[in-house]
Amino acid sequence: VLSTLHTNDAPSAVTRLLDLGVPSYLIHSTVLGIMAQRLVRTLCTNCKAPVEIEQSTWDALVGDFKLPKPAHIYKPVGCLECRNTGFRGRSGIYEMLTITPALRKLITPDTNLANLTKLAQQQGMQPLVINGAEKIAAGITTIEELMKVAPPLELE
């Protein structure tokens, strides 16, 4: 288990390992999965306030993933419980890349990160920003908090 590898997302860990000199055959035989994680501030449940979200804003956030737009999202307000910050604690957002046989075939010394990411998403990998959007829809965090820590979706 590697506990820390500085990359923007899970698929980038493959190219980072290659850049560090790890041969592709070792990645094939030893890596089963890669998880990227980030922390976002959690809205204070005592004072968060609902706000409307435009469909265009939501669509720009989730891209082709077609998550349904929530009726409303929440914004921080501030109270004595959260020391007027609007936030209390942190929550994780995650991206899990499972190395499938099809993905293994793409891991070569000259791996194309865009192709690797595209195939991973086709096979069910949910990008950090999508996991974060689910947390926004659930009222856990804000779009602004997510944008601080997660790379935006690549538009084709």
N, CA, C and O of each residue as an XYZ file, in Angstrom:
624
protein
N       0.843     -1.176      0.000
C       0.000      0.000      0.000
C       0.888      1.238      0.000
O       1.752      1.394      0.863
N       0.668      2.112     -0.971
C       1.304      3.427     -0.958
C       0.330      4.367     -0.283
O      -0.823      4.469     -0.701
N       0.763      5.040      0.729
C      -0.168      5.900      1.448
C      -0.278      7.286      0.833
O      -1.313      7.937      0.982
N       0.740      7.749      0.159
C       0.695      9.079     -0.441
C       1.465      9.080     -1.755
O       2.605      8.622     -1.831
N       0.820      9.599     -2.773
C       1.454      9.812     -4.063
C       0.824     11.086     -4.602
O      -0.388     11.128     -4.814
N       1.600     12.099     -4.823
C       1.056     13.410     -5.180
C       0.624     13.447     -6.642
O       1.444     13.557     -7.554
N      -0.698     13.352     -6.836
C      -1.302     13.429     -8.166
C      -2.624     14.182     -8.057
O      -3.135     14.408     -6.960
N      -3.165     14.565     -9.202
C      -4.440     15.285     -9.215
C      -5.642     14.366     -9.082
O      -6.690     14.770     -8.577
N      -5.490     13.126     -9.538
C      -6.597     12.177     -9.509
C      -6.036     10.760     -9.532
O      -4.823     10.568     -9.613
N      -6.920      9.770     -9.462
C      -6.480      8.379     -9.404
C      -5.749      7.925    -10.675
O      -4.682      7.323    -10.557
N      -6.267      8.184    -11.882
C      -5.540      7.733    -13.071
C      -4.134      8.339    -13.197
O      -3.231      7.703    -13.740
N      -3.954      9.549    -12.702
C      -2.633     10.185    -12.770
C      -1.591      9.441    -11.948
O      -0.392      9.605    -12.175
N      -2.032      8.629    -10.999
C      -1.082      7.855    -10.197
C      -0.328      6.857    -11.070
O       0.839      6.567    -10.808
N      -0.981      6.330    -12.102
C      -0.314      5.390    -13.005
C       0.838      6.085    -13.719
O       1.955      5.569    -13.747
N       0.570      7.250    -14.297
C       1.641      7.955    -15.009
C       2.702      8.460    -14.037
O       3.876      8.550    -14.398
N       2.309      8.786    -12.819
C       3.286      9.219    -11.812
C       4.220      8.069    -11.450
O       5.429      8.269    -11.329
N       3.676      6.874    -11.277
C       4.526      5.712    -10.998
C       5.500      5.463    -12.147
O       6.672      5.166    -11.921
N       5.011      5.585    -13.378
C       5.891      5.426    -14.540
C       6.981      6.493    -14.542
O       8.140      6.197    -14.830
N       6.610      7.743    -14.218
C       7.587      8.838    -14.149
C       8.638      8.589    -13.074
O       9.785      9.012    -13.211
N       8.245      7.904    -12.011
C       9.181      7.595    -10.926
C      10.080      6.405    -11.261
O      10.943      6.030    -10.467
N       9.875      5.817    -12.435
C      10.739      4.725    -12.870
C      10.211      3.331    -12.588
O      10.938      2.353    -12.766
N       8.968      3.215    -12.153
C       8.386      1.892    -11.921
C       8.041      1.293    -13.286
O       7.282      1.899    -14.042
N       8.578      0.124    -13.616
C       8.277     -0.486    -14.917
C       6.792     -0.837    -15.044
O       6.148     -1.209    -14.062
N       6.261     -0.717    -16.250
C       4.835     -0.969    -16.466
C       4.458     -2.400    -16.097
O       3.345     -2.633    -15.624
N       5.357     -3.368    -16.300
C       5.025     -4.748    -15.953
C       4.825     -4.916    -14.446
O       4.045     -5.769    -14.021
N       5.515     -4.118    -13.636
C       5.308     -4.179    -12.186
C       3.961     -3.573    -11.797
O       3.293     -4.058    -10.884
N       3.574     -2.519    -12.492
C       2.261     -1.917    -12.231
C       1.169     -2.929    -12.587
O       0.206     -3.097    -11.839
N       1.326     -3.605    -13.741
C       0.360     -4.633    -14.162
C       0.174     -5.688    -13.082
O      -0.952     -6.057    -12.747
N       1.286     -6.167    -12.543
C       1.224     -7.331    -11.655
C       0.940     -6.999    -10.194
O       0.579     -7.890     -9.426
N       1.093     -5.748     -9.794
C       0.955     -5.446     -8.368
C      -0.171     -4.479     -8.014
O      -0.692     -4.538     -6.900
N      -0.551     -3.613     -8.906
C      -1.567     -2.607     -8.570
C      -2.959     -3.152     -8.895
O      -3.253     -3.508    -10.036
N      -3.798     -3.208     -7.877
C      -5.181     -3.657     -8.048
C      -6.148     -2.488     -8.125
O      -7.169     -2.559     -8.809
N      -5.823     -1.421     -7.425
C      -6.688     -0.252     -7.410
C      -5.953      0.954     -6.872
O      -4.937      0.835     -6.188
N      -6.484      2.113     -7.194
C      -5.904      3.383     -6.748
C      -7.056      4.262     -6.280
O      -8.072      4.391     -6.964
N      -6.887      4.860     -5.115
C      -7.925      5.759     -4.611
C      -7.338      7.147     -4.424
O      -6.294      7.322     -3.795
N      -8.032      8.127     -4.983
C      -7.696      9.532     -4.731
C      -8.687     10.035     -3.695
O      -9.862      9.670     -3.720
N      -8.218     10.861     -2.799
C      -9.110     11.407     -1.776
C      -8.753     12.848     -1.483
O      -7.592     13.250     -1.556
N      -9.772     13.614     -1.150
C      -9.605     15.007     -0.754
C     -10.562     15.278      0.398
O     -11.563     14.583      0.566
N     -10.246     16.282      1.177
C     -11.136     16.701      2.255
C     -11.792     18.021      1.889
O     -11.141     18.929      1.372
N     -13.083     18.118      2.162
C     -13.827     19.367      1.983
C     -14.426     19.747      3.333
O     -14.745     18.881      4.148
N     -14.574     21.034      3.556
C     -15.219     21.466      4.793
C     -16.697     21.075      4.756
O     -17.348     21.151      3.714
N     -17.207     20.659      5.904
C     -18.595     20.235      6.050
C     -19.433     21.398      6.564
O     -19.062     22.069      7.527
N     -20.562     21.628      5.911
C     -21.469     22.693      6.344
C     -21.967     22.439      7.764
O     -22.223     21.299      8.152
N     -22.095     23.500      8.516
C     -22.647     23.425      9.869
C     -24.131     23.067      9.760
O     -24.899     23.775      9.109
N     -24.522     21.981     10.393
C     -25.921     21.551     10.325
C     -26.841     22.465     11.122
O     -28.060     22.435     10.954
N     -26.257     23.267     11.978
C     -27.040     24.169     12.815
C     -27.503     25.420     12.060
O     -28.561     25.972     12.363
N     -26.712     25.865     11.077
C     -27.036     27.155     10.458
C     -27.035     27.177      8.931
O     -27.306     28.228      8.350
N     -26.744     26.066      8.259
C     -26.716     26.107      6.789
C     -28.080     26.521      6.256
O     -29.115     26.221      6.851
N     -28.061     27.218      5.121
C     -29.305     27.742      4.548
C     -29.459     27.268      3.104
O     -28.489     27.264      2.346
N     -30.679     26.866      2.719
C     -30.892     26.416      1.343
C     -30.832     27.576      0.353
O     -31.258     28.692      0.650
N     -30.296     27.284     -0.825
C     -30.276     28.246     -1.930
C     -30.614     27.491     -3.214
O     -30.375     26.289     -3.330
N     -31.168     28.213     -4.160
C     -31.478     27.627     -5.460
C     -30.187     27.457     -6.255
O     -29.222     28.196     -6.058
N     -30.180     26.488     -7.143
C     -29.051     26.301     -8.051
C     -29.594     26.264     -9.473
O     -30.562     25.563     -9.764
N     -28.965     27.018    -10.341
C     -29.372     27.047    -11.746
C     -29.034     25.709    -12.408
O     -28.025     25.082    -12.085
N     -29.878     25.292    -13.322
C     -29.618     24.046    -14.055
C     -28.285     24.130    -14.795
O     -27.541     23.150    -14.838
N     -27.979     25.286    -15.375
C     -26.726     25.432    -16.127
C     -25.506     25.294    -15.217
O     -24.485     24.743    -15.628
N     -25.608     25.788    -13.992
C     -24.505     25.657    -13.032
C     -24.301     24.194    -12.670
O     -23.171     23.707    -12.633
N     -25.402     23.495    -12.402
C     -25.315     22.074    -12.049
C     -24.764     21.261    -13.220
O     -23.911     20.393    -13.033
N     -25.255     21.548    -14.431
C     -24.789     20.825    -15.615
C     -23.302     21.050    -15.855
O     -22.592     20.127    -16.252
N     -22.825     22.269    -15.617
C     -21.396     22.557    -15.778
C     -20.569     21.771    -14.764
O     -19.440     21.376    -15.055
N     -21.120     21.546    -13.589
C     -20.413     20.804    -12.547
C     -20.340     19.318    -12.862
O     -19.276     18.713    -12.729
N     -21.456     18.718    -13.279
C     -21.514     17.260    -13.434
C     -21.291     16.770    -14.866
O     -21.136     15.569    -15.084
N     -21.274     17.669    -15.833
C     -20.983     17.286    -17.211
C     -21.889     16.182    -17.726
O     -23.107     16.234    -17.559
N     -21.283     15.186    -18.354
C     -22.034     14.083    -18.960
C     -22.503     13.038    -17.950
O     -23.144     12.060    -18.336
N     -22.200     13.222    -16.680
C     -22.576     12.218    -15.690
C     -24.059     12.260    -15.336
O     -24.575     11.327    -14.720
N     -24.738     13.319    -15.713
C     -26.202     13.408    -15.613
C     -26.755     13.110    -14.218
O     -27.763     12.419    -14.079
N     -26.096     13.629    -13.200
C     -26.682     13.540    -11.864
C     -27.886     14.469    -11.825
O     -27.813     15.589    -12.332
N     -28.989     14.029    -11.235
C     -30.149     14.914    -11.170
C     -29.868     16.142    -10.304
O     -29.244     16.051     -9.246
N     -30.344     17.281    -10.780
C     -30.155     18.530    -10.031
C     -30.997     18.481     -8.766
O     -32.185     18.164     -8.817
N     -30.380     18.796     -7.627
C     -31.174     18.828     -6.397
C     -32.128     20.021     -6.405
O     -31.897     21.006     -7.106
N     -33.190     19.924     -5.628
C     -34.154     21.027     -5.532
C     -33.465     22.287     -5.025
O     -33.794     23.398     -5.440
N     -32.515     22.103     -4.133
C     -31.707     23.222     -3.639
C     -30.403     22.661     -3.077
O     -30.295     21.469     -2.788
N     -29.431     23.532     -2.930
C     -28.187     23.183     -2.266
C     -28.090     24.101     -1.050
O     -29.012     24.872     -0.785
N     -27.011     24.027     -0.328
C     -26.896     24.832      0.887
C     -25.692     25.749      0.832
O     -24.701     25.481      0.153
N     -25.813     26.842      1.572
C     -24.708     27.790      1.705
C     -24.374     27.934      3.190
O     -25.227     27.710      4.049
N     -23.130     28.309      3.485
C     -22.762     28.534      4.883
C     -23.348     29.854      5.373
O     -23.447     30.816      4.612
N     -23.733     29.898      6.641
C     -24.282     31.122      7.221
C     -23.388     31.608      8.354
O     -22.865     32.721      8.304
N     -23.214     30.789      9.358
C     -22.416     31.158     10.524
C     -23.277     31.292     11.762
O     -24.337     31.916     11.732
N     -22.811     30.700     12.851
C     -23.517     30.761     14.128
C     -22.500     30.529     15.247
O     -21.310     30.355     14.985
N     -22.968     30.527     16.475
C     -22.066     30.291     17.606
C     -21.474     28.886     17.575
O     -20.330     28.686     17.983
N     -22.245     27.914     17.095
C     -21.775     26.520     17.056
C     -20.556     26.343     16.148
O     -19.678     25.529     16.434
N     -20.506     27.101     15.061
C     -19.401     26.957     14.095
C     -18.458     28.156     14.117
O     -17.637     28.332     13.216
N     -18.586     28.971     15.150
C     -17.752     30.174     15.294
C     -17.901     31.114     14.101
O     -16.935     31.728     13.647
N     -19.115     31.210     13.614
C     -19.465     32.094     12.492
C     -18.721     31.796     11.191
O     -18.536     32.688     10.363
N     -18.297     30.550     11.011
C     -17.649     30.180      9.750
C     -18.630     29.540      8.771
O     -18.431     29.596      7.558
N     -19.697     28.926      9.307
C     -20.635     28.202      8.460
C     -20.234     26.748      8.247
O     -20.950     25.991      7.592
N     -19.092     26.361      8.799
C     -18.585     25.000      8.603
C     -18.189     24.376      9.933
O     -17.729     25.063     10.846
N     -18.376     23.054     10.027
C     -17.938     22.290     11.203
C     -17.408     20.952     10.726
O     -18.174     20.095     10.285
N     -16.119     20.777     10.812
C     -15.512     19.507     10.432
C     -15.226     19.400      8.947
O     -15.377     20.354      8.183
N     -14.806     18.199      8.569
C     -14.466     17.913      7.172
C     -15.038     16.564      6.768
O     -15.268     15.689      7.602
N     -15.259     16.421      5.482
C     -15.737     15.158      4.910
C     -14.839     14.794      3.738
O     -14.259     15.666      3.091
N     -14.730     13.515      3.474
C     -13.905     13.058      2.364
C     -14.694     12.946      1.078
O     -15.879     12.612      1.078
N     -14.005     13.235     -0.029
C     -14.531     12.890     -1.351
C     -13.513     11.937     -1.959
O     -12.310     12.076     -1.741
N     -14.003     10.972     -2.721
C     -13.149      9.877     -3.158
C     -13.331      9.567     -4.636
O     -14.379      9.819     -5.229
N     -12.265      9.009     -5.206
C     -12.281      8.520     -6.586
C     -11.552      7.181     -6.567
O     -10.370      7.125     -6.229
N     -12.239      6.114     -6.922
C     -11.645      4.782     -6.879
C     -11.465      4.236     -8.278
O     -12.427      4.083     -9.030
N     -10.216      3.943     -8.618
C      -9.870      3.355     -9.911
C      -9.508      1.894     -9.681
O      -8.509      1.595     -9.027
N     -10.315      0.987    -10.215
C     -10.015     -0.441    -10.153
C      -9.289     -0.809    -11.435
O      -9.773     -0.534    -12.533
N      -8.135     -1.428    -11.295
C      -7.346     -1.796    -12.472
C      -7.921     -3.085    -13.060
O      -7.721     -4.173    -12.521
N      -8.631     -2.942    -14.162
C      -9.256     -4.066    -14.862
C      -8.296     -4.589    -15.929
O      -7.313     -3.920    -16.248
N      -8.560     -5.767    -16.485
C      -7.710     -6.260    -17.576
C      -7.624     -5.272    -18.751
O      -6.561     -5.113    -19.350
N      -8.728     -4.619    -19.074
C      -8.712     -3.645    -20.180
C      -7.811     -2.459    -19.849
O      -7.087     -1.969    -20.716
N      -7.852     -1.995    -18.599
C      -6.983     -0.881    -18.204
C      -5.523     -1.311    -18.182
O      -4.639     -0.530    -18.537
N      -5.264     -2.554    -17.766
C      -3.879     -3.055    -17.750
C      -3.246     -2.959    -19.144
O      -2.064     -2.644    -19.280
N      -4.053     -3.235    -20.174
C      -3.541     -3.177    -21.549
C      -3.096     -1.767    -21.928
O      -2.217     -1.601    -22.774
N      -3.697     -0.752    -21.309
C      -3.330      0.637    -21.619
C      -2.100      1.107    -20.845
O      -1.525      2.146    -21.169
N      -1.697      0.357    -19.833
C      -0.547      0.764    -19.020
C       0.726      0.270    -19.694
O       1.105     -0.897    -19.590
N       1.360      1.192    -20.379
C       2.609      0.929    -21.098
C       3.593      2.028    -20.723
O       3.206      3.001    -20.075
N       4.857      1.895    -21.117
C       5.803      2.971    -20.786
C       5.383      4.351    -21.297
O       5.791      5.368    -20.737
N       4.571      4.394    -22.356
C       4.104      5.689    -22.874
C       2.575      5.807    -22.737
O       1.882      6.184    -23.681
N       2.081      5.485    -21.568
C       0.645      5.522    -21.283
C       0.044      6.889    -21.590
O       0.597      7.924    -21.217
N      -1.098      6.875    -22.275
C      -1.843      8.098    -22.556
C      -2.862      8.287    -21.434
O      -3.818      7.520    -21.321
N      -2.655      9.311    -20.608
C      -3.504      9.543    -19.442
C      -4.960      9.794    -19.829
O      -5.868      9.306    -19.154
N      -5.194     10.538    -20.894
C      -6.573     10.833    -21.315
C      -7.315      9.551    -21.683
O      -8.475      9.377    -21.310
N      -6.652      8.654    -22.411
C      -7.284      7.384    -22.785
C      -7.540      6.509    -21.561
O      -8.581      5.861    -21.460
N      -6.590      6.495    -20.639
C      -6.735      5.722    -19.408
C      -7.923      6.229    -18.591
O      -8.734      5.444    -18.102
N      -8.013      7.544    -18.453
C      -9.108      8.153    -17.692
C     -10.452      7.886    -18.360
O     -11.426      7.543    -17.688
N     -10.505      8.041    -19.669
C     -11.754      7.828    -20.406
C     -12.257      6.397    -20.231
O     -13.438      6.180    -19.960
N     -11.362      5.424    -20.384
C     -11.765      4.029    -20.228
C     -12.179      3.738    -18.784
O     -13.154      3.024    -18.548
N     -11.448      4.285    -17.831
C     -11.795      4.075    -16.418
C     -13.201      4.603    -16.130
O     -13.971      3.958    -15.418
N     -13.533      5.763    -16.675
C     -14.871      6.326    -16.465
C     -15.931      5.492    -17.174
O     -17.029      5.309    -16.650
N     -15.610      4.988    -18.358
C     -16.552      4.119    -19.067
C     -16.812      2.841    -18.273
O     -17.892      2.256    -18.355
N     -15.808      2.415    -17.503
C     -15.940      1.196    -16.704
C     -16.464      1.474    -15.295
O     -16.479      0.578    -14.450
N     -16.889      2.702    -15.040
C     -17.562      2.987    -13.785
C     -16.819      3.835    -12.772
O     -17.356      4.111    -11.699
N     -15.599      4.260    -13.078
C     -14.900      5.127    -12.130
C     -15.624      6.467    -12.053
O     -15.929      7.082    -13.074
N     -15.885      6.896    -10.860
C     -16.568      8.167    -10.623
C     -15.513      9.207    -10.243
O     -14.832      9.036     -9.231
N     -15.358     10.274    -11.021
C     -14.349     11.290    -10.694
C     -14.607     11.961     -9.345
O     -15.729     11.965     -8.840
N     -13.553     12.523     -8.780
C     -13.656     13.245     -7.511
C     -14.794     14.256     -7.531
O     -15.570     14.341     -6.579
N     -14.896     15.015     -8.604
C     -15.894     16.084     -8.665
C     -17.319     15.520     -8.645
O     -18.230     16.179     -8.143
N     -17.523     14.333     -9.172
C     -18.861     13.728     -9.151
C     -19.200     13.240     -7.747
O     -20.326     13.421     -7.283
N     -18.240     12.627     -7.071
C     -18.481     12.240     -5.677
C     -18.748     13.482     -4.835
O     -19.592     13.462     -3.940
N     -18.026     14.561     -5.126
C     -18.264     15.824     -4.428
C     -19.632     16.405     -4.742
O     -20.288     16.957     -3.859
N     -20.070     16.287     -5.995
C     -21.399     16.789     -6.374
C     -22.491     16.039     -5.610
O     -23.504     16.627     -5.234
N     -22.285     14.758     -5.385
C     -23.246     13.994     -4.581
C     -23.298     14.532     -3.154
O     -24.365     14.579     -2.541
N     -22.148     14.934     -2.631
C     -22.097     15.502     -1.273
C     -22.759     16.892     -1.246
O     -23.365     17.274     -0.245
N     -22.640     17.629     -2.330
C     -23.316     18.928     -2.435
C     -24.830     18.710     -2.448
O     -25.565     19.385     -1.728
N     -25.288     17.766     -3.266
C     -26.723     17.475     -3.360
C     -27.289     16.995     -2.024
O     -28.460     17.223     -1.719
N     -26.448     16.327     -1.231
C     -26.885     15.829      0.081
C     -26.809     16.897      1.169
O     -27.180     16.643      2.315
N     -26.328     18.095      0.816
C     -26.255     19.183      1.786
C     -25.058     19.115      2.712
O     -25.062     19.729      3.780
N     -24.031     18.373      2.315
C     -22.851     18.192      3.168
C     -21.816     19.291      2.964
O     -21.172     19.724      3.920
N     -21.653     19.746      1.720
C     -20.648     20.770      1.421
C     -21.160     21.688      0.315
O     -22.317     21.592     -0.095
N     -20.294     22.574     -0.162
C     -20.681     23.566     -1.172
C     -19.878     23.387     -2.456
O     -18.840     22.725     -2.469
N     -20.371     23.982     -3.522
C     -19.643     23.964     -4.792
C     -18.281     24.629     -4.618
O     -17.279     24.142     -5.141
N     -18.245     25.728     -3.891
C     -16.983     26.457     -3.696
C     -15.949     25.586     -2.992
O     -14.775     25.595     -3.362
N     -16.375     24.838     -1.985
C     -15.455     23.940     -1.279
C     -14.946     22.849     -2.211
O     -13.761     22.515     -2.192
N     -15.829     22.299     -3.018
C     -15.435     21.248     -3.953
C     -14.429     21.769     -4.973
O     -13.443     21.096     -5.272
N     -14.674     22.963     -5.506
C     -13.791     23.513     -6.532
C     -12.387     23.808     -5.996
O     -11.430     23.870     -6.768
N     -12.262     23.989     -4.690
C     -10.941     24.222     -4.094
C     -10.061     22.979     -4.151
O      -8.837     23.090     -4.205
N     -10.674     21.793     -4.139
C      -9.881     20.575     -3.978
C      -9.960     19.584     -5.130
O      -9.094     18.716     -5.241
N     -10.961     19.683     -5.987
C     -11.145     18.682     -7.038
C     -10.953     19.298     -8.414
O     -11.462     20.385     -8.689
N     -10.212     18.599     -9.285
C     -10.065     19.121    -10.647
C     -11.400     19.059    -11.381
O     -12.140     18.087    -11.231
N     -11.718     20.088    -12.175
C     -12.985     20.065    -12.924
C     -12.970     18.948    -13.963
O     -11.910     18.460    -14.355
N     -14.156     18.557    -14.398
C     -14.253     17.530    -15.429
C     -13.662     18.046    -16.726
O     -13.801     19.221    -17.066
N     -13.003     17.156    -17.442
C     -12.472     17.492    -18.763
C     -13.616     17.395    -19.761
O     -14.264     16.353    -19.865
N     -13.865     18.465    -20.490
C     -14.919     18.444    -21.504
C     -14.318     18.063    -22.836
O     -13.241     18.532    -23.203
N     -15.031     17.198    -23.568
C     -14.508     16.767    -24.870
C     -14.986     17.662    -25.971
O     -14.644     17.448    -27.134
